[in-house]
């Protein structure tokens, strides 16, 4: 493998890998969804984007990720929400909108189901942990 990467064909191999990624409908849909988490996303719209039927996209998605497009996008939304809550600068309602949930209550139910606590409790817990983190504590002597 090392010799292949050092060979004159290295640039061509990178180009082929990039082409495969760009021609992969699942990668295309995933990137598109990641950029638009706050927008309504339907399987039909995503399938149209990559010129597939909704059932064909769903089958490809399941084969590639082990989940349906809906499940995968929901997971992306909840993971992004978790990141936003850890930042601690947004309300639960703002986070809910930022990741595409129509109502904060639906978001809260989905978040609780996935992470075992409410979004507010999750954000508060991480805020408390950051406050107690010894790496961030001021050391005696001003260091």
C-alpha positions in Angstrom: 0.0 0.0 0.0 2.8 2.4 0.9 4.4 1.9 -2.5 1.1 2.5 -4.3 0.7 5.8 -2.4 4.2 6.8 -3.2 3.9 5.9 -6.9 3.2 8.3 -9.7 -0.4 7.1 -9.7 -1.1 8.6 -6.2 -2.8 11.7 -7.7 -4.9 9.5 -10.0 -6.0 7.3 -7.1 -7.1 10.3 -5.1 -9.0 11.5 -8.1 -10.8 8.2 -8.5 -11.7 8.1 -4.8 -13.1 11.6 -5.0 -15.1 10.7 -8.1 -16.5 7.6 -6.4 -17.6 9.7 -3.4 -19.3 12.3 -5.7 -21.1 9.6 -7.6 -22.3 7.9 -4.4 -26.0 8.7 -3.9 -25.8 8.0 -0.2 -22.8 10.3 0.3 -24.5 13.0 -1.8 -27.8 12.8 0.2 -25.9 12.7 3.5 -23.9 15.8 2.7 -27.0 17.6 1.4 -29.0 16.7 4.6 -26.1 17.8 6.9 -26.1 21.2 5.3 -29.9 21.5 5.6 -30.8 20.0 9.0 -33.0 22.9 9.9 -35.2 22.4 6.8 -37.9 19.8 6.2 -36.3 16.8 4.5 -38.4 14.1 2.9 -37.1 10.8 1.4 -38.9 11.7 -1.8 -37.1 15.1 -2.1 -33.7 13.4 -1.3 -34.4 10.7 -3.8 -35.2 13.2 -6.5 -32.0 15.0 -5.8 -30.0 11.9 -6.8 -32.4 10.8 -9.5 -33.6 7.7 -7.7 -37.0 6.5 -6.6 -37.7 6.8 -2.9 -37.7 3.0 -2.5 -34.4 2.7 -4.4 -32.7 5.4 -2.2 -34.1 3.7 0.9 -32.7 0.4 -0.1 -29.3 1.9 -0.9 -29.3 3.8 2.3 -30.2 0.8 4.4 -27.5 -1.3 2.6 -24.9 1.4 3.2 -25.7 2.7 6.7 -27.9 0.0 8.2 -30.7 2.6 8.7 -33.4 4.2 6.6 -32.8 7.7 5.4 -35.3 9.0 8.0 -33.5 7.2 10.8 -30.1 8.4 9.6 -31.2 12.0 9.3 -33.0 11.9 12.7 -29.7 10.7 14.2 -27.8 13.5 12.5 -30.2 16.0 13.9 -30.1 14.7 17.4 -26.3 14.5 17.4 -26.1 18.1 16.1 -28.6 19.2 18.8 -26.4 17.5 21.4 -23.4 19.5 20.1 -25.4 22.8 20.3 -26.6 22.0 23.8 -23.0 21.4 25.0 -22.0 24.8 23.6 -24.5 26.2 26.0 -25.4 29.3 24.0 -28.9 28.4 22.8 -32.2 27.6 24.4 -33.9 24.3 23.8 -36.4 26.0 21.5 -33.6 27.5 19.4 -31.8 24.2 19.2 -35.0 22.5 18.2 -35.5 24.9 15.3 -31.8 24.7 14.3 -32.0 21.0 13.8 -35.4 20.9 12.0 -38.0 20.0 14.6 -41.3 21.7 14.1 -42.0 21.8 17.9 -39.8 21.8 21.0 -41.9 19.2 22.6 -41.4 16.7 19.7 -37.7 17.5 19.8 -37.6 17.0 23.6 -39.4 13.6 23.3 -37.0 12.4 20.6 -33.9 13.7 22.5 -35.0 12.0 25.7 -35.6 8.7 23.8 -32.1 8.9 22.3 -30.0 10.2 25.2 -32.0 9.3 28.2 -32.6 12.8 29.5 -34.2 16.0 28.5 -32.2 18.5 26.3 -32.3 21.0 29.2 -30.9 18.5 31.6 -28.2 17.4 29.1 -27.1 21.0 28.6 -27.1 21.7 32.3 -25.1 18.5 33.0 -22.4 19.4 30.5 -22.3 23.0 31.7 -21.7 21.7 35.3 -19.1 19.3 34.1 -17.2 22.1 32.3 -17.4 24.2 35.5 -15.9 21.3 37.5 -13.3 20.2 34.9 -9.9 20.4 36.6 -8.2 21.3 33.3 -10.2 24.5 33.3 -9.8 25.3 36.9 -7.5 28.2 38.0 -4.5 26.8 39.8 -3.1 28.3 42.9 -0.3 30.8 42.2 -2.0 32.2 39.1 -0.8 29.5 36.8 
